[in-house]
Structure formats: C-alpha cells, structure tokens
Amino acid sequence: MIEGDRYCIDILNQIAAARAALGKVGTTILKSHMQGCVTSAIKEERSEQAIDELMDVLTKFMR
C-alpha cells in the first residue's frame, strides 16, 4: 500500500485490522494452551511452573 502511494488513513486502518486479527489468533491459542497444557500441568502437580510460564506469556501478549 505504501509503494502504491495509498492514503495514509487507509494504511493505518489496515494496520489496525491486522493487529486485531493477530490479537484474536493469540487469544484463541492462549485459551487452548490454558485448557490443555496448563490444566495438565496442574493435574500433574506442576502448577507453580505452569502459572509462572502463563504469567510470562500473558505479560508479553498484553503489550
């Protein structure tokens, strides 16, 4: 779009749409991780490790 000399607002709208789409994908993957990996870790008495890992990824994801 930039090379095509498109209107700046159109480019910014596309960036916002891409961010929103990536956010939705990330949320879906995070939910799956919590339902699968985190749940399994808790059942296997590795909850502290799973929670620490989850907090790290949430901190990165929320930036």
VMD Tcl script that builds the backbone (N, CA, C; Angstrom):
set m [mol new atoms 189]
animate dup $m
set s [atomselect $m all]
$s set {name element resname resid chain x y z} {
  {N N MET 1 A 0.820 -1.196 0.000}
  {CA C MET 1 A 0.000 0.000 0.000}
  {C C MET 1 A 0.866 1.263 0.000}
  {N N ILE 2 A 1.962 1.198 0.740}
  {CA C ILE 2 A 2.854 2.356 0.793}
  {C C ILE 2 A 3.481 2.584 -0.574}
  {N N GLU 3 A 3.948 1.492 -1.196}
  {CA C GLU 3 A 4.549 1.614 -2.526}
  {C C GLU 3 A 3.535 2.091 -3.547}
  {N N GLY 4 A 2.279 1.767 -3.317}
  {CA C GLY 4 A 1.226 2.210 -4.220}
  {C C GLY 4 A 0.735 3.611 -3.917}
  {N N ASP 5 A 1.394 4.285 -2.949}
  {CA C ASP 5 A 1.067 5.662 -2.580}
  {C C ASP 5 A -0.390 5.804 -2.131}
  {N N ARG 6 A -0.835 4.815 -1.331}
  {CA C ARG 6 A -2.210 4.865 -0.822}
  {C C ARG 6 A -2.338 5.915 0.264}
  {N N TYR 7 A -3.545 6.331 0.502}
  {CA C TYR 7 A -3.870 7.329 1.511}
  {C C TYR 7 A -3.463 6.812 2.895}
  {N N CYS 8 A -2.829 7.668 3.674}
  {CA C CYS 8 A -2.284 7.259 4.983}
  {C C CYS 8 A -3.334 6.619 5.888}
  {N N ILE 9 A -4.523 7.156 5.898}
  {CA C ILE 9 A -5.586 6.611 6.752}
  {C C ILE 9 A -5.933 5.180 6.337}
  {N N ASP 10 A -5.928 4.906 5.042}
  {CA C ASP 10 A -6.194 3.541 4.570}
  {C C ASP 10 A -5.126 2.573 5.086}
  {N N ILE 11 A -3.893 3.007 5.077}
  {CA C ILE 11 A -2.795 2.174 5.569}
  {C C ILE 11 A -2.949 1.939 7.065}
  {N N LEU 12 A -3.233 2.991 7.810}
  {CA C LEU 12 A -3.418 2.860 9.253}
  {C C LEU 12 A -4.595 1.951 9.592}
  {N N ASN 13 A -5.656 2.025 8.812}
  {CA C ASN 13 A -6.806 1.129 9.028}
  {C C ASN 13 A -6.416 -0.327 8.791}
  {N N GLN 14 A -5.596 -0.569 7.801}
  {CA C GLN 14 A -5.139 -1.939 7.530}
  {C C GLN 14 A -4.239 -2.449 8.659}
  {N N ILE 15 A -3.397 -1.587 9.187}
  {CA C ILE 15 A -2.543 -1.966 10.318}
  {C C ILE 15 A -3.410 -2.318 11.521}
  {N N ALA 16 A -4.423 -1.513 11.792}
  {CA C ALA 16 A -5.325 -1.786 12.915}
  {C C ALA 16 A -6.053 -3.111 12.716}
  {N N ALA 17 A -6.483 -3.389 11.508}
  {CA C ALA 17 A -7.176 -4.651 11.220}
  {C C ALA 17 A -6.241 -5.844 11.406}
  {N N ALA 18 A -5.006 -5.713 10.968}
  {CA C ALA 18 A -4.031 -6.794 11.126}
  {C C ALA 18 A -3.748 -7.042 12.600}
  {N N ARG 19 A -3.595 -5.979 13.370}
  {CA C ARG 19 A -3.365 -6.135 14.820}
  {C C ARG 19 A -4.548 -6.843 15.481}
  {N N ALA 20 A -5.751 -6.456 15.125}
  {CA C ALA 20 A -6.943 -7.073 15.710}
  {C C ALA 20 A -7.001 -8.560 15.362}
  {N N ALA 21 A -6.691 -8.890 14.125}
  {CA C ALA 21 A -6.717 -10.294 13.702}
  {C C ALA 21 A -5.665 -11.102 14.457}
  {N N LEU 22 A -4.468 -10.564 14.598}
  {CA C LEU 22 A -3.416 -11.254 15.350}
  {C C LEU 22 A -3.813 -11.409 16.814}
  {N N GLY 23 A -4.465 -10.401 17.365}
  {CA C GLY 23 A -4.936 -10.483 18.749}
  {C C GLY 23 A -5.935 -11.616 18.939}
  {N N LYS 24 A -6.848 -11.767 17.983}
  {CA C LYS 24 A -7.839 -12.854 18.060}
  {C C LYS 24 A -7.177 -14.219 17.962}
  {N N VAL 25 A -6.213 -14.352 17.070}
  {CA C VAL 25 A -5.485 -15.614 16.936}
  {C C VAL 25 A -4.734 -15.920 18.226}
  {N N GLY 26 A -4.076 -14.914 18.769}
  {CA C GLY 26 A -3.350 -15.094 20.019}
  {C C GLY 26 A -4.256 -15.509 21.159}
  {N N THR 27 A -5.419 -14.891 21.250}
  {CA C THR 27 A -6.381 -15.240 22.293}
  {C C THR 27 A -6.855 -16.677 22.140}
  {N N THR 28 A -7.095 -17.104 20.934}
  {CA C THR 28 A -7.526 -18.482 20.670}
  {C C THR 28 A -6.445 -19.474 21.088}
  {N N ILE 29 A -5.212 -19.192 20.738}
  {CA C ILE 29 A -4.104 -20.076 21.098}
  {C C ILE 29 A -3.894 -20.078 22.608}
  {N N LEU 30 A -3.996 -18.925 23.231}
  {CA C LEU 30 A -3.846 -18.831 24.683}
  {C C LEU 30 A -4.917 -19.644 25.398}
  {N N LYS 31 A -6.140 -19.553 24.943}
  {CA C LYS 31 A -7.232 -20.338 25.533}
  {C C LYS 31 A -6.956 -21.836 25.402}
  {N N SER 32 A -6.526 -22.246 24.234}
  {CA C SER 32 A -6.207 -23.653 24.007}
  {C C SER 32 A -5.071 -24.112 24.924}
  {N N HIS 33 A -4.066 -23.271 25.079}
  {CA C HIS 33 A -2.935 -23.593 25.960}
  {C C HIS 33 A -3.423 -23.772 27.402}
  {N N MET 34 A -4.286 -22.875 27.842}
  {CA C MET 34 A -4.785 -22.962 29.216}
  {C C MET 34 A -5.637 -24.206 29.423}
  {N N GLN 35 A -6.464 -24.522 28.446}
  {CA C GLN 35 A -7.335 -25.696 28.577}
  {C C GLN 35 A -6.560 -27.004 28.487}
  {N N GLY 36 A -5.473 -26.994 27.760}
  {CA C GLY 36 A -4.702 -28.219 27.572}
  {C C GLY 36 A -3.483 -28.289 28.469}
  {N N CYS 37 A -2.473 -27.528 28.123}
  {CA C CYS 37 A -1.176 -27.602 28.806}
  {C C CYS 37 A -1.242 -27.192 30.275}
  {N N VAL 38 A -1.898 -26.076 30.556}
  {CA C VAL 38 A -1.953 -25.607 31.943}
  {C C VAL 38 A -2.781 -26.560 32.798}
  {N N THR 39 A -3.893 -27.011 32.282}
  {CA C THR 39 A -4.731 -27.961 33.016}
  {C C THR 39 A -3.962 -29.246 33.305}
  {N N SER 40 A -3.246 -29.740 32.327}
  {CA C SER 40 A -2.441 -30.958 32.526}
  {C C SER 40 A -1.355 -30.737 33.575}
  {N N ALA 41 A -0.702 -29.594 33.512}
  {CA C ALA 41 A 0.363 -29.291 34.475}
  {C C ALA 41 A -0.183 -29.243 35.897}
  {N N ILE 42 A -1.361 -28.672 36.062}
  {CA C ILE 42 A -1.976 -28.612 37.393}
  {C C ILE 42 A -2.303 -30.013 37.894}
  {N N LYS 43 A -2.854 -30.841 37.034}
  {CA C LYS 43 A -3.171 -32.221 37.411}
  {C C LYS 43 A -1.918 -33.011 37.766}
  {N N GLU 44 A -0.803 -32.679 37.118}
  {CA C GLU 44 A 0.466 -33.371 37.362}
  {C C GLU 44 A 1.289 -32.695 38.453}
  {N N GLU 45 A 0.642 -31.809 39.195}
  {CA C GLU 45 A 1.259 -31.099 40.314}
  {C C GLU 45 A 2.466 -30.259 39.902}
  {N N ARG 46 A 2.357 -29.662 38.726}
  {CA C ARG 46 A 3.373 -28.720 38.244}
  {C C ARG 46 A 2.744 -27.343 38.083}
  {N N SER 47 A 1.818 -27.017 38.986}
  {CA C SER 47 A 1.051 -25.787 38.833}
  {C C SER 47 A 1.903 -24.530 38.958}
  {N N GLU 48 A 2.870 -24.523 39.862}
  {CA C GLU 48 A 3.698 -23.331 40.037}
  {C C GLU 48 A 4.459 -23.000 38.760}
  {N N GLN 49 A 5.042 -24.020 38.143}
  {CA C GLN 49 A 5.768 -23.825 36.880}
  {C C GLN 49 A 4.813 -23.337 35.787}
  {N N ALA 50 A 3.642 -23.950 35.699}
  {CA C ALA 50 A 2.668 -23.577 34.667}
  {C C ALA 50 A 2.179 -22.147 34.855}
  {N N ILE 51 A 1.948 -21.757 36.107}
  {CA C ILE 51 A 1.475 -20.399 36.384}
  {C C ILE 51 A 2.561 -19.386 36.058}
  {N N ASP 52 A 3.793 -19.674 36.420}
  {CA C ASP 52 A 4.898 -18.765 36.087}
  {C C ASP 52 A 5.021 -18.583 34.579}
  {N N GLU 53 A 4.954 -19.683 33.850}
  {CA C GLU 53 A 5.044 -19.627 32.391}
  {C C GLU 53 A 3.869 -18.843 31.807}
  {N N LEU 54 A 2.679 -19.091 32.341}
  {CA C LEU 54 A 1.480 -18.407 31.865}
  {C C LEU 54 A 1.580 -16.899 32.125}
  {N N MET 55 A 2.061 -16.520 33.295}
  {CA C MET 55 A 2.211 -15.099 33.608}
  {C C MET 55 A 3.212 -14.433 32.676}
  {N N ASP 56 A 4.299 -15.137 32.363}
  {CA C ASP 56 A 5.286 -14.591 31.424}
  {C C ASP 56 A 4.674 -14.343 30.050}
  {N N VAL 57 A 3.942 -15.332 29.566}
  {CA C VAL 57 A 3.355 -15.185 28.229}
  {C C VAL 57 A 2.243 -14.135 28.221}
  {N N LEU 58 A 1.470 -14.040 29.301}
  {CA C LEU 58 A 0.420 -13.015 29.373}
  {C C LEU 58 A 1.034 -11.621 29.374}
  {N N THR 59 A 2.130 -11.459 30.092}
  {CA C THR 59 A 2.799 -10.153 30.127}
  {C C THR 59 A 3.250 -9.748 28.729}
  {N N LYS 60 A 3.814 -10.688 27.989}
  {CA C LYS 60 A 4.250 -10.394 26.614}
  {C C LYS 60 A 3.055 -10.149 25.698}
  {N N PHE 61 A 2.020 -10.973 25.864}
  {CA C PHE 61 A 0.848 -10.903 24.992}
  {C C PHE 61 A 0.085 -9.582 25.167}
  {N N MET 62 A 0.071 -9.057 26.369}
  {CA C MET 62 A -0.716 -7.865 26.652}
  {C C MET 62 A -0.027 -6.562 26.264}
  {N N ARG 63 A 1.206 -6.629 25.810}
  {CA C ARG 63 A 1.907 -5.391 25.403}
  {C C ARG 63 A 1.317 -4.786 24.189}
}
mol reanalyze $m
mol bondsrecalc $m
mol representation Tube
mol addrep $m
